[in-house]
């Protein structure tokens, strides 16, 4: 039988900590944990525990990646302006929002780039918009239609915001070019407490929500108009989204008639059920990609500080080898 060295050209490494980016098939001895570990390709996605938020809350905003994320706003008995930055292991408090608020549409590519549009400060939907530059929040031009519980996709210079609530469920869609908002074609289905993803203001995906009954309706935006595509497998509201485009997305947790931890993956055509979150919750935040995502905060109930990190199917996942 061939040895590990004969197959891979090297002995098993002795490392004090797990490598940052192991490749499938790599094996090493972790001298701190005193165990042999390896990276195996996953056939299904998997969730792992990340570092807790410093402040538990629900209805917060989130944007970025699994290793460079931003959490802002929320509610835990009062409206929060707190902002926290994540480096892949630890959340650190940074400069606050100008105004404590919940249920705004949150977009951004990492923890140096975010936009929070609309929301609720306790008196209904607002038109206020704040932009994050990596250090502080700045108020920028207001939405044309004030609202809360909308969704969005994009960056702080190119965002699409859609849906929401202002006395009734809305289908209104607005496009942000870094300076001002322009109304564009509406969603086909008016709703709030939906989720969304998108890479900019010309490509987005809207899914789930309350219309006013709980829905699994999914719509794709091509830069001009919305088209209905295949529904979520589990209709729900109060869910989170991740993914970054209208062809690759994750739908995370939410509320049906109970709080659920369902994870579904979108491939541009249909949704597939995958591994549930360890803790089901509603009104959480999510960001990242279908290969590497993050979910944090929410109502579990009542207020959660939990962070979970997603490794998508086919990605290397660290396993510990035992003799049993």
C-alpha positions in Angstrom: 0.0 0.0 0.0 1.4 3.4 -0.9 2.2 5.8 1.9 0.9 9.3 2.3 4.3 10.7 1.2 4.4 8.5 -1.9 1.0 9.8 -2.9 1.3 13.5 -2.1 5.1 13.9 -2.1 5.4 15.1 1.5 5.0 13.9 5.0 2.1 14.8 7.2 2.8 18.3 8.5 2.8 19.1 12.2 1.1 22.5 12.7 0.2 24.5 15.8 -3.1 25.6 14.2 -5.2 24.5 11.2 -4.1 26.0 7.9 -6.1 29.0 6.7 -6.9 27.6 3.3 -6.6 23.8 3.2 -7.0 22.0 -0.1 -9.2 18.9 -0.5 -7.2 15.9 0.6 -4.7 17.8 2.7 -3.9 16.1 6.1 -2.0 17.6 9.0 -1.3 16.9 12.7 -2.6 19.8 15.0 -0.1 19.8 17.8 -2.3 22.1 19.9 -5.3 19.9 19.8 -3.2 16.7 19.6 -5.3 15.3 16.7 -4.9 14.4 13.0 -7.1 16.6 10.8 -7.8 16.8 7.1 -9.8 18.7 4.5 -12.6 16.7 2.8 -14.9 18.0 0.1 -18.4 18.5 1.4 -21.4 16.8 -0.4 -23.8 19.1 1.4 -23.3 22.5 2.9 -22.4 22.8 6.6 -22.8 25.4 9.3 -20.1 26.1 12.0 -20.2 28.3 15.1 -18.5 31.8 14.7 -17.8 34.5 17.2 -20.8 36.1 18.9 -21.9 39.6 18.4 -21.0 41.9 21.3 -24.7 43.0 21.5 -27.6 40.6 20.9 -30.3 42.0 18.7 -32.9 41.4 16.0 -34.0 43.2 12.8 -30.4 44.4 12.2 -28.6 45.1 9.0 -25.6 43.2 7.6 -23.3 43.3 4.6 -20.0 41.9 3.5 -18.3 38.5 3.5 -17.7 35.7 5.9 -14.3 37.2 6.9 -15.1 40.9 6.4 -18.7 41.6 7.6 -20.5 44.6 9.1 -23.5 44.4 11.5 -25.5 47.6 12.2 -28.7 48.8 13.9 -31.4 46.4 15.3 -33.6 46.1 18.3 -33.2 44.6 21.7 -35.8 46.5 23.8 -34.7 49.8 22.2 -33.6 50.9 18.7 -29.9 50.4 18.3 -27.3 52.5 16.4 -24.5 50.1 17.2 -22.2 49.0 14.4 -19.8 46.0 14.7 -17.1 44.7 12.3 -16.2 41.0 11.8 -12.8 39.8 10.8 -13.7 36.1 10.4 -13.5 35.3 14.1 -14.3 38.3 16.3 -16.8 41.2 16.3 -15.4 44.7 17.2 -17.5 47.7 17.9 -16.9 50.6 15.6 -18.6 54.0 15.0 -22.4 54.1 15.4 -25.1 54.9 12.9 -26.4 58.4 13.1 -29.8 57.1 14.2 -30.9 53.9 15.9 -33.2 52.0 13.6 -34.4 48.5 12.5 -35.5 46.8 9.3 -33.6 48.9 6.8 -32.4 47.5 3.5 -28.7 46.7 3.9 -26.2 46.4 1.1 -22.4 46.4 0.7 -19.5 44.3 -0.4 -17.4 44.1 2.8 -16.9 45.7 6.2 -15.5 48.9 4.5 -18.5 49.5 2.2 -22.2 49.5 3.2 -25.5 51.3 2.7 -28.5 51.2 5.0 -31.6 52.5 3.3 -34.9 53.3 5.0 -36.0 51.4 8.2 -37.9 52.2 11.3 -37.0 54.4 14.3 -40.3 53.7 16.2 -42.8 55.7 14.2 -43.1 53.8 10.9 -41.0 53.7 7.7 -38.4 56.4 7.1 -36.6 57.7 4.0 -33.3 58.2 5.7 -30.2 56.6 4.1 -26.7 56.2 5.6 -23.4 55.2 3.9 -20.4 53.6 5.5 -16.9 54.3 4.3 -15.0 51.9 6.5 -14.7 54.4 9.4 -18.0 56.2 9.9 -21.6 56.6 8.7 -22.7 59.6 6.6 -26.2 60.6 5.8 -26.8 60.8 2.1 -29.8 61.6 -0.1 -33.1 60.2 1.0 -35.2 57.6 -0.7 -38.2 58.8 -2.8 -40.5 56.5 -0.8 -39.9 56.1 2.9 -40.4 52.5 4.2 -39.2 49.7 6.4 -38.8 46.0 6.0 -37.5 46.2 2.4 -34.6 44.4 0.8 -31.7 45.3 -1.4 -28.6 44.2 -3.2 -25.4 45.9 -4.3 -22.8 48.3 -2.9 -22.8 51.7 -1.3 -22.4 53.3 -4.8 -24.7 51.0 -6.8 -27.7 49.6 -4.9 -31.2 48.3 -5.8 -33.8 48.6 -3.1 -37.2 46.9 -3.4 -40.4 46.1 -1.6 -41.1 47.2 2.0 -44.0 48.7 4.0 -45.5 52.1 4.4 -49.1 51.6 5.6 -49.3 48.7 3.1 -47.0 46.2 1.3 -45.0 47.9 -1.5 -43.7 46.8 -4.8 -41.7 50.1 -5.3 -38.1 49.6 -6.6 -35.4 52.3 -6.4 -31.9 52.5 -7.9 -29.0 54.2 -6.2 -26.0 55.5 -8.2 -23.9 56.8 -5.3 -25.6 60.2 -5.4 -29.3 59.9 -5.8 -32.3 57.5 -6.0 -34.3 56.9 -9.1 -37.6 54.9 -9.2 -37.5 52.0 -11.7 -39.9 49.2 -12.5 -41.8 47.7 -9.6 -41.8 44.2 -8.3 -44.6 42.0 -9.7 -45.6 41.1 -6.1 -45.8 43.8 -3.4 -44.4 42.5 -0.1 -42.3 43.3 3.0 -40.1 41.3 5.3 -38.5 39.8 2.2 -34.9 39.0 1.5 -32.7 40.0 -1.4 -29.3 39.8 -3.0 -27.5 41.5 -5.9 -24.1 42.6 -7.1 -25.2 46.1 -8.1 -28.2 48.2 -9.2 -28.7 46.2 -12.4 -28.8 42.7 -11.1 -30.8 41.5 -8.1 -32.9 38.7 -6.6 -36.0 39.1 -4.4 -37.5 36.2 -2.5 -40.0 35.3 0.3 -41.8 37.9 2.5 -45.3 38.9 3.5 -47.7 39.8 0.6 -49.5 40.0 3.1 -49.7 36.2 3.5 -46.4 34.4 3.8 -44.9 33.8 0.3 -42.1 31.9 -1.5 -42.3 34.0 -4.6 -38.9 34.7 -6.2 -38.2 37.5 -8.8 -35.1 38.3 -10.8 -34.1 41.8 -11.9 -32.1 42.2 -15.2 -31.5 46.0 -15.0 -34.8 46.9 -16.5 -37.6 44.8 -15.1 -38.5 42.0 -12.7 -39.4 38.4 -13.8 -41.0 35.8 -11.7 -38.9 32.6 -11.4 -39.2 29.5 -9.3 -40.5 29.8 -5.8 -38.7 28.9 -2.6 -39.4 25.4 -1.4 -40.4 26.8 2.0 -42.5 29.9 1.9 -41.4 32.3 4.7 -41.0 35.9 5.9 -38.4 37.5 8.2 -35.7 35.6 6.4 -32.1 36.7 5.5 -30.3 36.4 2.1 -26.7 36.0 1.0 -25.0 35.3 -2.3 -24.3 38.5 -4.2 -26.1 38.0 -7.5 -29.4 37.0 -9.2 -27.9 33.6 -10.3 -26.3 32.5 -7.0 -28.0 33.1 -3.6 -28.9 31.6 -0.2 -32.2 32.0 1.7 -31.6 31.7 5.4 -33.9 30.8 8.3 -37.1 32.9 8.8 -40.7 32.4 9.9 -43.5 30.3 8.5 -45.9 29.8 11.3 -42.9 29.0 13.5 -39.3 30.1 13.5 -37.3 27.9 11.1 -33.6 27.3 10.3 -34.0 26.3 6.7 -31.2 27.0 4.2 -31.9 27.0 0.5 -29.5 27.5 -2.4 -30.4 29.3 -5.7 -28.5 28.3 -8.9 -30.1 30.8 -11.3 -33.0 28.4 -12.1 -34.3 26.8 -8.9 -34.0 26.5 -5.1 -32.5 23.4 -3.4 -32.9 22.6 0.2 -29.6 22.2 2.1 -28.4 21.9 5.7 -30.3 23.8 8.3 -28.8 26.4 10.5 -28.0 25.1 14.0 -30.3 27.7 15.5 -33.5 28.7 13.7 -34.2 32.4 13.9 -36.1 35.2 12.3 -35.0 38.8 11.6 -31.4 37.8 11.4 -28.8 39.2 8.9 -26.8 37.3 6.3 -24.1 38.0 3.7 -21.3 36.3 1.8 -21.5 33.8 -1.1 -23.1 30.4 -1.7 -19.7 28.9 -1.0 -18.8 31.0 2.1 -21.6 32.8 4.0 -22.4 34.1 7.4 -25.6 34.5 9.5 -25.8 36.6 12.7 -28.2 38.1 15.2 -31.9 37.7 15.0 -34.8 36.5 17.2 -34.4 33.0 18.5 -36.3 34.3 20.7 -35.9 36.9 22.1 -32.6 38.4 21.0 -29.6 36.4 19.6 -25.9 37.3 19.4 -25.1 34.0 17.6 -23.0 33.9 14.5 -22.9 30.9 12.1 -20.5 30.4 9.2 -21.5 28.5 6.1 -19.3 26.3 3.9 -21.1 25.4 0.6 -21.2 22.0 -1.1 -17.9 21.0 -2.8 -15.8 23.3 -0.6 -13.0 21.8 1.7 -14.3 21.2 5.2 -11.9 20.4 8.1 -12.5 17.0 9.6 -10.9 15.4 12.7 -9.8 11.8 12.3 -10.4 9.3 15.1 -9.7 5.5 15.5 -13.4 4.7 16.2 
